[in-house]
C-alpha cells in the first residue's frame, strides 16, 4: 500500500508505482469532479480549478 499523501516516491519501486497509478488517476478524476461540484455550491464560476481554493 502507498500512502497517497506521501510525496517522496523514491522509496517505492517503479512496479509499485505503476500498479497504483490507475487508482491515483481515478482518485484525481473524482477529486476534480467533487471540486467542481463544491465550486457550484459556493457560487464560484469559471474554468480555473484553483479559483475555488482562493476564497
mmCIF entry with sequence, helices, sheets and N, C-alpha, C, O atoms, coordinates in Angstrom:
data_MODEL
# 
_entry.id   MODEL 
# 
_entity.id                         1 
_entity.type                       polymer 
_entity.pdbx_number_of_molecules   1 
# 
_entity_poly.entity_id                      1 
_entity_poly.type                           'polypeptide(L)' 
_entity_poly.nstd_linkage                   no 
_entity_poly.nstd_monomer                   no 
_entity_poly.pdbx_seq_one_letter_code       
;(UNK)(UNK)(UNK)(UNK)(UNK)(UNK)(UNK)(UNK)(UNK)(UNK)(UNK)(UNK)(UNK)(UNK)(UNK)(UNK)
(UNK)(UNK)(UNK)(UNK)(UNK)(UNK)(UNK)(UNK)(UNK)(UNK)(UNK)(UNK)(UNK)(UNK)(UNK)(UNK)
(UNK)(UNK)(UNK)(UNK)(UNK)(UNK)(UNK)(UNK)(UNK)(UNK)(UNK)(UNK)(UNK)(UNK)(UNK)(UNK)
(UNK)(UNK)(UNK)(UNK)(UNK)(UNK)(UNK)
;
_entity_poly.pdbx_seq_one_letter_code_can   XXXXXXXXXXXXXXXXXXXXXXXXXXXXXXXXXXXXXXXXXXXXXXXXXXXXXXX 
_entity_poly.pdbx_strand_id                 A 
# 
loop_
_entity_poly_seq.entity_id 
_entity_poly_seq.num 
_entity_poly_seq.mon_id 
_entity_poly_seq.hetero 
1 1  UNK n 
1 2  UNK n 
1 3  UNK n 
1 4  UNK n 
1 5  UNK n 
1 6  UNK n 
1 7  UNK n 
1 8  UNK n 
1 9  UNK n 
1 10 UNK n 
1 11 UNK n 
1 12 UNK n 
1 13 UNK n 
1 14 UNK n 
1 15 UNK n 
1 16 UNK n 
1 17 UNK n 
1 18 UNK n 
1 19 UNK n 
1 20 UNK n 
1 21 UNK n 
1 22 UNK n 
1 23 UNK n 
1 24 UNK n 
1 25 UNK n 
1 26 UNK n 
1 27 UNK n 
1 28 UNK n 
1 29 UNK n 
1 30 UNK n 
1 31 UNK n 
1 32 UNK n 
1 33 UNK n 
1 34 UNK n 
1 35 UNK n 
1 36 UNK n 
1 37 UNK n 
1 38 UNK n 
1 39 UNK n 
1 40 UNK n 
1 41 UNK n 
1 42 UNK n 
1 43 UNK n 
1 44 UNK n 
1 45 UNK n 
1 46 UNK n 
1 47 UNK n 
1 48 UNK n 
1 49 UNK n 
1 50 UNK n 
1 51 UNK n 
1 52 UNK n 
1 53 UNK n 
1 54 UNK n 
1 55 UNK n 
# 
_struct_asym.id          A 
_struct_asym.entity_id   1 
# 
loop_
_struct_conf.conf_type_id 
_struct_conf.id 
_struct_conf.pdbx_PDB_helix_id 
_struct_conf.beg_label_comp_id 
_struct_conf.beg_label_asym_id 
_struct_conf.beg_label_seq_id 
_struct_conf.pdbx_beg_PDB_ins_code 
_struct_conf.end_label_comp_id 
_struct_conf.end_label_asym_id 
_struct_conf.end_label_seq_id 
_struct_conf.pdbx_end_PDB_ins_code 
_struct_conf.beg_auth_comp_id 
_struct_conf.beg_auth_asym_id 
_struct_conf.beg_auth_seq_id 
_struct_conf.end_auth_comp_id 
_struct_conf.end_auth_asym_id 
_struct_conf.end_auth_seq_id 
_struct_conf.pdbx_PDB_helix_class 
_struct_conf.details 
_struct_conf.pdbx_PDB_helix_length 
HELX_P HELX_P1 AA1 UNK A 9  ? UNK A 11 ? UNK A 9  UNK A 11 5 ? 3  
HELX_P HELX_P2 AA2 UNK A 14 ? UNK A 42 ? UNK A 14 UNK A 42 1 ? 29 
HELX_P HELX_P3 AA3 UNK A 51 ? UNK A 54 ? UNK A 51 UNK A 54 5 ? 4  
# 
_struct_conf_type.id          HELX_P 
_struct_conf_type.criteria    ? 
_struct_conf_type.reference   ? 
# 
loop_
_atom_site.group_PDB 
_atom_site.id 
_atom_site.type_symbol 
_atom_site.label_atom_id 
_atom_site.label_alt_id 
_atom_site.label_comp_id 
_atom_site.label_asym_id 
_atom_site.label_entity_id 
_atom_site.label_seq_id 
_atom_site.pdbx_PDB_ins_code 
_atom_site.Cartn_x 
_atom_site.Cartn_y 
_atom_site.Cartn_z 
_atom_site.occupancy 
_atom_site.B_iso_or_equiv 
_atom_site.pdbx_formal_charge 
_atom_site.auth_seq_id 
_atom_site.auth_comp_id 
_atom_site.auth_asym_id 
_atom_site.auth_atom_id 
_atom_site.pdbx_PDB_model_num 
ATOM 1   N N  . UNK A 1 1  ? 0.847   -1.177 0.000   1.00 0.00 ? 1  UNK A N  1 
ATOM 2   C CA . UNK A 1 1  ? 0.000   0.000  0.000   1.00 0.00 ? 1  UNK A CA 1 
ATOM 3   C C  . UNK A 1 1  ? 0.892   1.240  0.000   1.00 0.00 ? 1  UNK A C  1 
ATOM 4   O O  . UNK A 1 1  ? 1.933   1.269  0.656   1.00 0.00 ? 1  UNK A O  1 
ATOM 5   N N  . UNK A 1 2  ? 0.474   2.250  -0.735  1.00 0.00 ? 2  UNK A N  1 
ATOM 6   C CA . UNK A 1 2  ? 1.201   3.509  -0.810  1.00 0.00 ? 2  UNK A CA 1 
ATOM 7   C C  . UNK A 1 2  ? 0.324   4.596  -0.202  1.00 0.00 ? 2  UNK A C  1 
ATOM 8   O O  . UNK A 1 2  ? -0.849  4.737  -0.546  1.00 0.00 ? 2  UNK A O  1 
ATOM 9   N N  . UNK A 1 3  ? 0.915   5.354  0.702   1.00 0.00 ? 3  UNK A N  1 
ATOM 10  C CA . UNK A 1 3  ? 0.204   6.490  1.289   1.00 0.00 ? 3  UNK A CA 1 
ATOM 11  C C  . UNK A 1 3  ? 0.032   7.548  0.212   1.00 0.00 ? 3  UNK A C  1 
ATOM 12  O O  . UNK A 1 3  ? 1.013   7.960  -0.407  1.00 0.00 ? 3  UNK A O  1 
ATOM 13  N N  . UNK A 1 4  ? -1.198  7.996  -0.023  1.00 0.00 ? 4  UNK A N  1 
ATOM 14  C CA . UNK A 1 4  ? -1.418  8.941  -1.114  1.00 0.00 ? 4  UNK A CA 1 
ATOM 15  C C  . UNK A 1 4  ? -0.892  10.332 -0.791  1.00 0.00 ? 4  UNK A C  1 
ATOM 16  O O  . UNK A 1 4  ? -0.719  11.145 -1.699  1.00 0.00 ? 4  UNK A O  1 
ATOM 17  N N  . UNK A 1 5  ? -0.637  10.621 0.462   1.00 0.00 ? 5  UNK A N  1 
ATOM 18  C CA . UNK A 1 5  ? -0.108  11.937 0.799   1.00 0.00 ? 5  UNK A CA 1 
ATOM 19  C C  . UNK A 1 5  ? 1.417   11.937 0.848   1.00 0.00 ? 5  UNK A C  1 
ATOM 20  O O  . UNK A 1 5  ? 2.035   12.955 1.158   1.00 0.00 ? 5  UNK A O  1 
ATOM 21  N N  . UNK A 1 6  ? 2.007   10.809 0.545   1.00 0.00 ? 6  UNK A N  1 
ATOM 22  C CA . UNK A 1 6  ? 3.470   10.687 0.528   1.00 0.00 ? 6  UNK A CA 1 
ATOM 23  C C  . UNK A 1 6  ? 4.012   11.282 -0.765  1.00 0.00 ? 6  UNK A C  1 
ATOM 24  O O  . UNK A 1 6  ? 3.649   10.837 -1.854  1.00 0.00 ? 6  UNK A O  1 
ATOM 25  N N  . UNK A 1 7  ? 4.869   12.273 -0.651  1.00 0.00 ? 7  UNK A N  1 
ATOM 26  C CA . UNK A 1 7  ? 5.401   12.932 -1.834  1.00 0.00 ? 7  UNK A CA 1 
ATOM 27  C C  . UNK A 1 7  ? 6.740   12.374 -2.285  1.00 0.00 ? 7  UNK A C  1 
ATOM 28  O O  . UNK A 1 7  ? 7.177   12.654 -3.401  1.00 0.00 ? 7  UNK A O  1 
ATOM 29  N N  . UNK A 1 8  ? 7.390   11.602 -1.452  1.00 0.00 ? 8  UNK A N  1 
ATOM 30  C CA . UNK A 1 8  ? 8.700   11.045 -1.793  1.00 0.00 ? 8  UNK A CA 1 
ATOM 31  C C  . UNK A 1 8  ? 8.513   9.657  -2.408  1.00 0.00 ? 8  UNK A C  1 
ATOM 32  O O  . UNK A 1 8  ? 8.543   8.641  -1.713  1.00 0.00 ? 8  UNK A O  1 
ATOM 33  N N  . UNK A 1 9  ? 8.319   9.643  -3.733  1.00 0.00 ? 9  UNK A N  1 
ATOM 34  C CA . UNK A 1 9  ? 8.068   8.378  -4.409  1.00 0.00 ? 9  UNK A CA 1 
ATOM 35  C C  . UNK A 1 9  ? 9.329   7.536  -4.566  1.00 0.00 ? 9  UNK A C  1 
ATOM 36  O O  . UNK A 1 9  ? 9.247   6.394  -5.017  1.00 0.00 ? 9  UNK A O  1 
ATOM 37  N N  . UNK A 1 10 ? 10.494  8.074  -4.204  1.00 0.00 ? 10 UNK A N  1 
ATOM 38  C CA . UNK A 1 10 ? 11.745  7.324  -4.345  1.00 0.00 ? 10 UNK A CA 1 
ATOM 39  C C  . UNK A 1 10 ? 11.772  6.065  -3.495  1.00 0.00 ? 10 UNK A C  1 
ATOM 40  O O  . UNK A 1 10 ? 12.523  5.135  -3.791  1.00 0.00 ? 10 UNK A O  1 
ATOM 41  N N  . UNK A 1 11 ? 10.976  6.024  -2.459  1.00 0.00 ? 11 UNK A N  1 
ATOM 42  C CA . UNK A 1 11 ? 11.007  4.849  -1.591  1.00 0.00 ? 11 UNK A CA 1 
ATOM 43  C C  . UNK A 1 11 ? 10.234  3.670  -2.157  1.00 0.00 ? 11 UNK A C  1 
ATOM 44  O O  . UNK A 1 11 ? 10.256  2.583  -1.581  1.00 0.00 ? 11 UNK A O  1 
ATOM 45  N N  . UNK A 1 12 ? 9.542   3.874  -3.295  1.00 0.00 ? 12 UNK A N  1 
ATOM 46  C CA . UNK A 1 12 ? 8.757   2.814  -3.920  1.00 0.00 ? 12 UNK A CA 1 
ATOM 47  C C  . UNK A 1 12 ? 9.401   2.387  -5.232  1.00 0.00 ? 12 UNK A C  1 
ATOM 48  O O  . UNK A 1 12 ? 10.051  3.183  -5.910  1.00 0.00 ? 12 UNK A O  1 
ATOM 49  N N  . UNK A 1 13 ? 9.214   1.144  -5.569  1.00 0.00 ? 13 UNK A N  1 
ATOM 50  C CA . UNK A 1 13 ? 9.762   0.638  -6.827  1.00 0.00 ? 13 UNK A CA 1 
ATOM 51  C C  . UNK A 1 13 ? 8.898   1.117  -7.993  1.00 0.00 ? 13 UNK A C  1 
ATOM 52  O O  . UNK A 1 13 ? 7.726   1.447  -7.807  1.00 0.00 ? 13 UNK A O  1 
ATOM 53  N N  . UNK A 1 14 ? 9.475   1.156  -9.189  1.00 0.00 ? 14 UNK A N  1 
ATOM 54  C CA . UNK A 1 14 ? 8.668   1.514  -10.358 1.00 0.00 ? 14 UNK A CA 1 
ATOM 55  C C  . UNK A 1 14 ? 7.453   0.595  -10.534 1.00 0.00 ? 14 UNK A C  1 
ATOM 56  O O  . UNK A 1 14 ? 6.392   1.045  -10.968 1.00 0.00 ? 14 UNK A O  1 
ATOM 57  N N  . UNK A 1 15 ? 7.606   -0.671 -10.201 1.00 0.00 ? 15 UNK A N  1 
ATOM 58  C CA . UNK A 1 15 ? 6.485   -1.613 -10.316 1.00 0.00 ? 15 UNK A CA 1 
ATOM 59  C C  . UNK A 1 15 ? 5.363   -1.252 -9.348  1.00 0.00 ? 15 UNK A C  1 
ATOM 60  O O  . UNK A 1 15 ? 4.188   -1.331 -9.707  1.00 0.00 ? 15 UNK A O  1 
ATOM 61  N N  . UNK A 1 16 ? 5.712   -0.859 -8.127  1.00 0.00 ? 16 UNK A N  1 
ATOM 62  C CA . UNK A 1 16 ? 4.697   -0.452 -7.150  1.00 0.00 ? 16 UNK A CA 1 
ATOM 63  C C  . UNK A 1 16 ? 3.969   0.807  -7.628  1.00 0.00 ? 16 UNK A C  1 
ATOM 64  O O  . UNK A 1 16 ? 2.744   0.897  -7.536  1.00 0.00 ? 16 UNK A O  1 
ATOM 65  N N  . UNK A 1 17 ? 4.719   1.759  -8.129  1.00 0.00 ? 17 UNK A N  1 
ATOM 66  C CA . UNK A 1 17 ? 4.116   2.994  -8.602  1.00 0.00 ? 17 UNK A CA 1 
ATOM 67  C C  . UNK A 1 17 ? 3.220   2.744  -9.807  1.00 0.00 ? 17 UNK A C  1 
ATOM 68  O O  . UNK A 1 17 ? 2.132   3.311  -9.905  1.00 0.00 ? 17 UNK A O  1 
ATOM 69  N N  . UNK A 1 18 ? 3.675   1.897  -10.724 1.00 0.00 ? 18 UNK A N  1 
ATOM 70  C CA . UNK A 1 18 ? 2.868   1.578  -11.900 1.00 0.00 ? 18 UNK A CA 1 
ATOM 71  C C  . UNK A 1 18 ? 1.567   0.882  -11.502 1.00 0.00 ? 18 UNK A C  1 
ATOM 72  O O  . UNK A 1 18 ? 0.530   1.076  -12.136 1.00 0.00 ? 18 UNK A O  1 
ATOM 73  N N  . UNK A 1 19 ? 1.632   0.078  -10.456 1.00 0.00 ? 19 UNK A N  1 
ATOM 74  C CA . UNK A 1 19 ? 0.446   -0.652 -10.009 1.00 0.00 ? 19 UNK A CA 1 
ATOM 75  C C  . UNK A 1 19 ? -0.619  0.271  -9.422  1.00 0.00 ? 19 UNK A C  1 
ATOM 76  O O  . UNK A 1 19 ? -1.812  0.007  -9.569  1.00 0.00 ? 19 UNK A O  1 
ATOM 77  N N  . UNK A 1 20 ? -0.204  1.339  -8.763  1.00 0.00 ? 20 UNK A N  1 
ATOM 78  C CA . UNK A 1 20 ? -1.195  2.222  -8.127  1.00 0.00 ? 20 UNK A CA 1 
ATOM 79  C C  . UNK A 1 20 ? -1.579  3.414  -8.997  1.00 0.00 ? 20 UNK A C  1 
ATOM 80  O O  . UNK A 1 20 ? -2.523  4.135  -8.673  1.00 0.00 ? 20 UNK A O  1 
ATOM 81  N N  . UNK A 1 21 ? -0.858  3.629  -10.099 1.00 0.00 ? 21 UNK A N  1 
ATOM 82  C CA . UNK A 1 21 ? -1.144  4.791  -10.941 1.00 0.00 ? 21 UNK A CA 1 
ATOM 83  C C  . UNK A 1 21 ? -2.595  4.855  -11.420 1.00 0.00 ? 21 UNK A C  1 
ATOM 84  O O  . UNK A 1 21 ? -3.192  5.929  -11.351 1.00 0.00 ? 21 UNK A O  1 
ATOM 85  N N  . UNK A 1 22 ? -3.195  3.757  -11.905 1.00 0.00 ? 22 UNK A N  1 
ATOM 86  C CA . UNK A 1 22 ? -4.592  3.835  -12.338 1.00 0.00 ? 22 UNK A CA 1 
ATOM 87  C C  . UNK A 1 22 ? -5.537  4.265  -11.202 1.00 0.00 ? 22 UNK A C  1 
ATOM 88  O O  . UNK A 1 22 ? -6.482  5.020  -11.428 1.00 0.00 ? 22 UNK A O  1 
ATOM 89  N N  . UNK A 1 23 ? -5.277  3.790  -10.011 1.00 0.00 ? 23 UNK A N  1 
ATOM 90  C CA . UNK A 1 23 ? -6.116  4.172  -8.872  1.00 0.00 ? 23 UNK A CA 1 
ATOM 91  C C  . UNK A 1 23 ? -5.940  5.651  -8.537  1.00 0.00 ? 23 UNK A C  1 
ATOM 92  O O  . UNK A 1 23 ? -6.907  6.328  -8.188  1.00 0.00 ? 23 UNK A O  1 
ATOM 93  N N  . UNK A 1 24 ? -4.710  6.152  -8.640  1.00 0.00 ? 24 UNK A N  1 
ATOM 94  C CA . UNK A 1 24 ? -4.467  7.569  -8.369  1.00 0.00 ? 24 UNK A CA 1 
ATOM 95  C C  . UNK A 1 24 ? -5.104  8.449  -9.441  1.00 0.00 ? 24 UNK A C  1 
ATOM 96  O O  . UNK A 1 24 ? -5.596  9.536  -9.139  1.00 0.00 ? 24 UNK A O  1 
ATOM 97  N N  . UNK A 1 25 ? -5.097  7.982  -10.701 1.00 0.00 ? 25 UNK A N  1 
ATOM 98  C CA . UNK A 1 25 ? -5.779  8.726  -11.762 1.00 0.00 ? 25 UNK A CA 1 
ATOM 99  C C  . UNK A 1 25 ? -7.269  8.811  -11.475 1.00 0.00 ? 25 UNK A C  1 
ATOM 100 O O  . UNK A 1 25 ? -7.873  9.873  -11.625 1.00 0.00 ? 25 UNK A O  1 
ATOM 101 N N  . UNK A 1 26 ? -7.859  7.706  -11.067 1.00 0.00 ? 26 UNK A N  1 
ATOM 102 C CA . UNK A 1 26 ? -9.295  7.678  -10.746 1.00 0.00 ? 26 UNK A CA 1 
ATOM 103 C C  . UNK A 1 26 ? -9.576  8.611  -9.575  1.00 0.00 ? 26 UNK A C  1 
ATOM 104 O O  . UNK A 1 26 ? -10.548 9.367  -9.610  1.00 0.00 ? 26 UNK A O  1 
ATOM 105 N N  . UNK A 1 27 ? -8.755  8.572  -8.558  1.00 0.00 ? 27 UNK A N  1 
ATOM 106 C CA . UNK A 1 27 ? -8.924  9.454  -7.407  1.00 0.00 ? 27 UNK A CA 1 
ATOM 107 C C  . UNK A 1 27 ? -8.830  10.917 -7.832  1.00 0.00 ? 27 UNK A C  1 
ATOM 108 O O  . UNK A 1 27 ? -9.599  11.751 -7.356  1.00 0.00 ? 27 UNK A O  1 
ATOM 109 N N  . UNK A 1 28 ? -7.892  11.232 -8.726  1.00 0.00 ? 28 UNK A N  1 
ATOM 110 C CA . UNK A 1 28 ? -7.753  12.606 -9.217  1.00 0.00 ? 28 UNK A CA 1 
ATOM 111 C C  . UNK A 1 28 ? -9.004  13.033 -9.975  1.00 0.00 ? 28 UNK A C  1 
ATOM 112 O O  . UNK A 1 28 ? -9.467  14.162 -9.815  1.00 0.00 ? 28 UNK A O  1 
ATOM 113 N N  . UNK A 1 29 ? -9.556  12.143 -10.801 1.00 0.00 ? 29 UNK A N  1 
ATOM 114 C CA . UNK A 1 29 ? -10.788 12.466 -11.531 1.00 0.00 ? 29 UNK A CA 1 
ATOM 115 C C  . UNK A 1 29 ? -11.940 12.739 -10.572 1.00 0.00 ? 29 UNK A C  1 
ATOM 116 O O  . UNK A 1 29 ? -12.684 13.704 -10.745 1.00 0.00 ? 29 UNK A O  1 
ATOM 117 N N  . UNK A 1 30 ? -12.081 11.894 -9.572  1.00 0.00 ? 30 UNK A N  1 
ATOM 118 C CA . UNK A 1 30 ? -13.153 12.070 -8.587  1.00 0.00 ? 30 UNK A CA 1 
ATOM 119 C C  . UNK A 1 30 ? -12.957 13.368 -7.820  1.00 0.00 ? 30 UNK A C  1 
ATOM 120 O O  . UNK A 1 30 ? -13.918 14.095 -7.569  1.00 0.00 ? 30 UNK A O  1 
ATOM 121 N N  . UNK A 1 31 ? -11.718 13.661 -7.446  1.00 0.00 ? 31 UNK A N  1 
ATOM 122 C CA . UNK A 1 31 ? -11.426 14.889 -6.702  1.00 0.00 ? 31 UNK A CA 1 
ATOM 123 C C  . UNK A 1 31 ? -11.745 16.117 -7.536  1.00 0.00 ? 31 UNK A C  1 
ATOM 124 O O  . UNK A 1 31 ? -12.341 17.067 -7.029  1.00 0.00 ? 31 UNK A O  1 
ATOM 125 N N  . UNK A 1 32 ? -11.352 16.116 -8.826  1.00 0.00 ? 32 UNK A N  1 
ATOM 126 C CA . UNK A 1 32 ? -11.673 17.249 -9.708  1.00 0.00 ? 32 UNK A CA 1 
ATOM 127 C C  . UNK A 1 32 ? -13.178 17.433 -9.832  1.00 0.00 ? 32 UNK A C  1 
ATOM 128 O O  . UNK A 1 32 ? -13.673 18.559 -9.785  1.00 0.00 ? 32 UNK A O  1 
ATOM 129 N N  . UNK A 1 33 ? -13.907 16.330 -9.991  1.00 0.00 ? 33 UNK A N  1 
ATOM 130 C CA . UNK A 1 33 ? -15.370 16.410 -10.085 1.00 0.00 ? 33 UNK A CA 1 
ATOM 131 C C  . UNK A 1 33 ? -15.958 16.982 -8.803  1.00 0.00 ? 33 UNK A C  1 
ATOM 132 O O  . UNK A 1 33 ? -16.826 17.854 -8.849  1.00 0.00 ? 33 UNK A O  1 
ATOM 133 N N  . UNK A 1 34 ? -15.490 16.496 -7.668  1.00 0.00 ? 34 UNK A N  1 
ATOM 134 C CA . UNK A 1 34 ? -16.010 16.987 -6.392  1.00 0.00 ? 34 UNK A CA 1 
ATOM 135 C C  . UNK A 1 34 ? -15.691 18.463 -6.186  1.00 0.00 ? 34 UNK A C  1 
ATOM 136 O O  . UNK A 1 34 ? -16.505 19.198 -5.625  1.00 0.00 ? 34 UNK A O  1 
ATOM 137 N N  . UNK A 1 35 ? -14.514 18.906 -6.632  1.00 0.00 ? 35 UNK A N  1 
ATOM 138 C CA . UNK A 1 35 ? -14.181 20.324 -6.525  1.00 0.00 ? 35 UNK A CA 1 
ATOM 139 C C  . UNK A 1 35 ? -15.090 21.173 -7.412  1.00 0.00 ? 35 UNK A C  1 
ATOM 140 O O  . UNK A 1 35 ? -15.497 22.265 -7.016  1.00 0.00 ? 35 UNK A O  1 
ATOM 141 N N  . UNK A 1 36 ? -15.412 20.676 -8.616  1.00 0.00 ? 36 UNK A N  1 
ATOM 142 C CA . UNK A 1 36 ? -16.346 21.413 -9.488  1.00 0.00 ? 36 UNK A CA 1 
ATOM 143 C C  . UNK A 1 36 ? -17.717 21.507 -8.838  1.00 0.00 ? 36 UNK A C  1 
ATOM 144 O O  . UNK A 1 36 ? -18.351 22.562 -8.875  1.00 0.00 ? 36 UNK A O  1 
ATOM 145 N N  . UNK A 1 37 ? -18.182 20.409 -8.241  1.00 0.00 ? 37 UNK A N  1 
ATOM 146 C CA . UNK A 1 37 ? -19.483 20.423 -7.558  1.00 0.00 ? 37 UNK A CA 1 
ATOM 147 C C  . UNK A 1 37 ? -19.461 21.391 -6.380  1.00 0.00 ? 37 UNK A C  1 
ATOM 148 O O  . UNK A 1 37 ? -20.410 22.146 -6.170  1.00 0.00 ? 37 UNK A O  1 
ATOM 149 N N  . UNK A 1 38 ? -18.391 21.365 -5.626  1.00 0.00 ? 38 UNK A N  1 
ATOM 150 C CA . UNK A 1 38 ? -18.248 22.271 -4.495  1.00 0.00 ? 38 UNK A CA 1 
ATOM 151 C C  . UNK A 1 38 ? -18.228 23.718 -4.955  1.00 0.00 ? 38 UNK A C  1 
ATOM 152 O O  . UNK A 1 38 ? -18.865 24.577 -4.346  1.00 0.00 ? 38 UNK A O  1 
ATOM 153 N N  . UNK A 1 39 ? -17.494 23.992 -6.037  1.00 0.00 ? 39 UNK A N  1 
ATOM 154 C CA . UNK A 1 39 ? -17.464 25.347 -6.586  1.00 0.00 ? 39 UNK A CA 1 
ATOM 155 C C  . UNK A 1 39 ? -18.861 25.798 -6.986  1.00 0.00 ? 39 UNK A C  1 
ATOM 156 O O  . UNK A 1 39 ? -19.218 26.962 -6.802  1.00 0.00 ? 39 UNK A O  1 
ATOM 157 N N  . UNK A 1 40 ? -19.657 24.876 -7.535  1.00 0.00 ? 40 UNK A N  1 
ATOM 158 C CA . UNK A 1 40 ? -21.033 25.209 -7.896  1.00 0.00 ? 40 UNK A CA 1 
ATOM 159 C C  . UNK A 1 40 ? -21.855 25.587 -6.679  1.00 0.00 ? 40 UNK A C  1 
ATOM 160 O O  . UNK A 1 40 ? -22.628 26.543 -6.721  1.00 0.00 ? 40 UNK A O  1 
ATOM 161 N N  . UNK A 1 41 ? -21.693 24.847 -5.601  1.00 0.00 ? 41 UNK A N  1 
ATOM 162 C CA . UNK A 1 41 ? -22.416 25.149 -4.363  1.00 0.00 ? 41 UNK A CA 1 
ATOM 163 C C  . UNK A 1 41 ? -21.956 26.485 -3.786  1.00 0.00 ? 41 UNK A C  1 
ATOM 164 O O  . UNK A 1 41 ? -22.760 27.242 -3.242  1.00 0.00 ? 41 UNK A O  1 
ATOM 165 N N  . UNK A 1 42 ? -20.662 26.770 -3.905  1.00 0.00 ? 42 UNK A N  1 
ATOM 166 C CA . UNK A 1 42 ? -20.111 28.019 -3.371  1.00 0.00 ? 42 UNK A CA 1 
ATOM 167 C C  . UNK A 1 42 ? -20.344 29.207 -4.298  1.00 0.00 ? 42 UNK A C  1 
ATOM 168 O O  . UNK A 1 42 ? -20.094 30.352 -3.922  1.00 0.00 ? 42 UNK A O  1 
ATOM 169 N N  . UNK A 1 43 ? -20.820 28.935 -5.500  1.00 0.00 ? 43 UNK A N  1 
ATOM 170 C CA . UNK A 1 43 ? -21.076 30.005 -6.443  1.00 0.00 ? 43 UNK A CA 1 
ATOM 171 C C  . UNK A 1 43 ? -19.846 30.505 -7.158  1.00 0.00 ? 43 UNK A C  1 
ATOM 172 O O  . UNK A 1 43 ? -19.831 31.622 -7.675  1.00 0.00 ? 43 UNK A O  1 
ATOM 173 N N  . UNK A 1 44 ? -18.808 29.681 -7.190  1.00 0.00 ? 44 UNK A N  1 
ATOM 174 C CA . UNK A 1 44 ? -17.581 30.058 -7.889  1.00 0.00 ? 44 UNK A CA 1 
ATOM 175 C C  . UNK A 1 44 ? -17.765 29.714 -9.358  1.00 0.00 ? 44 UNK A C  1 
ATOM 176 O O  . UNK A 1 44 ? -18.135 28.589 -9.694  1.00 0.00 ? 44 UNK A O  1 
ATOM 177 N N  . UNK A 1 45 ? -17.507 30.682 -10.236 1.00 0.00 ? 45 UNK A N  1 
ATOM 178 C CA . UNK A 1 45 ? -17.676 30.455 -11.661 1.00 0.00 ? 45 UNK A CA 1 
ATOM 179 C C  . UNK A 1 45 ? -16.328 30.447 -12.354 1.00 0.00 ? 45 UNK A C  1 
ATOM 180 O O  . UNK A 1 45 ? -15.323 30.898 -11.804 1.00 0.00 ? 45 UNK A O  1 
ATOM 181 N N  . UNK A 1 46 ? -16.326 29.928 -13.570 1.00 0.00 ? 46 UNK A N  1 
ATOM 182 C CA . UNK A 1 46 ? -15.106 29.930 -14.371 1.00 0.00 ? 46 UNK A CA 1 
ATOM 183 C C  . UNK A 1 46 ? -14.510 28.556 -14.476 1.00 0.00 ? 46 UNK A C  1 
ATOM 184 O O  . UNK A 1 46 ? -14.918 27.617 -13.792 1.00 0.00 ? 46 UNK A O  1 
ATOM 185 N N  . UNK A 1 47 ? -13.525 28.459 -15.355 1.00 0.00 ? 47 UNK A N  1 
ATOM 186 C CA . UNK A 1 47 ? -12.874 27.176 -15.609 1.00 0.00 ? 47 UNK A CA 1 
ATOM 187 C C  . UNK A 1 47 ? -11.585 27.016 -14.829 1.00 0.00 ? 47 UNK A C  1 
ATOM 188 O O  . UNK A 1 47 ? -10.902 26.001 -14.967 1.00 0.00 ? 47 UNK A O  1 
ATOM 189 N N  . UNK A 1 48 ? -11.239 28.001 -14.013 1.00 0.00 ? 48 UNK A N  1 
ATOM 190 C CA . UNK A 1 48 ? -9.995  27.929 -13.254 1.00 0.00 ? 48 UNK A CA 1 
ATOM 191 C C  . UNK A 1 48 ? -10.215 27.069 -12.019 1.00 0.00 ? 48 UNK A C  1 
ATOM 192 O O  . UNK A 1 48 ? -10.879 27.508 -11.079 1.00 0.00 ? 48 UNK A O  1 
ATOM 193 N N  . UNK A 1 49 ? -9.662  25.830 -11.995 1.00 0.00 ? 49 UNK A N  1 
ATOM 194 C CA . UNK A 1 49 ? -9.903  24.959 -10.844 1.00 0.00 ? 49 UNK A CA 1 
ATOM 195 C C  . UNK A 1 49 ? -9.330  25.503 -9.546  1.00 0.00 ? 49 UNK A C  1 
ATOM 196 O O  . UNK A 1 49 ? -9.777  25.108 -8.469  1.00 0.00 ? 49 UNK A O  1 
ATOM 197 N N  . UNK A 1 50 ? -8.360  26.393 -9.618  1.00 0.00 ? 50 UNK A N  1 
ATOM 198 C CA . UNK A 1 50 ? -7.780  26.945 -8.394  1.00 0.00 ? 50 UNK A CA 1 
ATOM 199 C C  . UNK A 1 50 ? -8.645  28.058 -7.825  1.00 0.00 ? 50 UNK A C  1 
ATOM 200 O O  . UNK A 1 50 ? -8.472  28.447 -6.670  1.00 0.00 ? 50 UNK A O  1 
ATOM 201 N N  . UNK A 1 51 ? -9.572  28.573 -8.620  1.00 0.00 ? 51 UNK A N  1 
ATOM 202 C CA . UNK A 1 51 ? -10.394 29.706 -8.179  1.00 0.00 ? 51 UNK A CA 1 
ATOM 203 C C  . UNK A 1 51 ? -11.143 29.390 -6.888  1.00 0.00 ? 51 UNK A C  1 
ATOM 204 O O  . UNK A 1 51 ? -11.207 30.230 -5.989  1.00 0.00 ? 51 UNK A O  1 
ATOM 205 N N  . UNK A 1 52 ? -11.703 28.205 -6.787  1.00 0.00 ? 52 UNK A N  1 
ATOM 206 C CA . UNK A 1 52 ? -12.465 27.850 -5.594  1.00 0.00 ? 52 UNK A CA 1 
ATOM 207 C C  . UNK A 1 52 ? -11.626 27.817 -4.345  1.00 0.00 ? 52 UNK A C  1 
ATOM 208 O O  . UNK A 1 52 ? -12.132 28.051 -3.248  1.00 0.00 ? 52 UNK A O  1 
ATOM 209 N N  . UNK A 1 53 ? -10.350 27.531 -4.496  1.00 0.00 ? 53 UNK A N  1 
ATOM 210 C CA . UNK A 1 53 ? -9.477  27.461 -3.330  1.00 0.00 ? 53 UNK A CA 1 
ATOM 211 C C  . UNK A 1 53 ? -8.933  28.816 -2.952  1.00 0.00 ? 53 UNK A C  1 
ATOM 212 O O  . UNK A 1 53 ? -8.278  28.944 -1.918  1.00 0.00 ? 53 UNK A O  1 
ATOM 213 N N  . UNK A 1 54 ? -9.185  29.839 -3.762  1.00 0.00 ? 54 UNK A N  1 
ATOM 214 C CA . UNK A 1 54 ? -8.697  31.176 -3.458  1.00 0.00 ? 54 UNK A CA 1 
ATOM 215 C C  . UNK A 1 54 ? -9.660  31.932 -2.563  1.00 0.00 ? 54 UNK A C  1 
ATOM 216 O O  . UNK A 1 54 ? -9.333  33.019 -2.088  1.00 0.00 ? 54 UNK A O  1 
ATOM 217 N N  . UNK A 1 55 ? -10.837 31.381 -2.323  1.00 0.00 ? 55 UNK A N  1 
ATOM 218 C CA . UNK A 1 55 ? -11.839 32.080 -1.500  1.00 0.00 ? 55 UNK A CA 1 
ATOM 219 C C  . UNK A 1 55 ? -11.385 32.258 -0.075  1.00 0.00 ? 55 UNK A C  1 
ATOM 220 O O  . UNK A 1 55 ? -12.114 32.826 0.738   1.00 0.00 ? 55 UNK A O  1 
# 
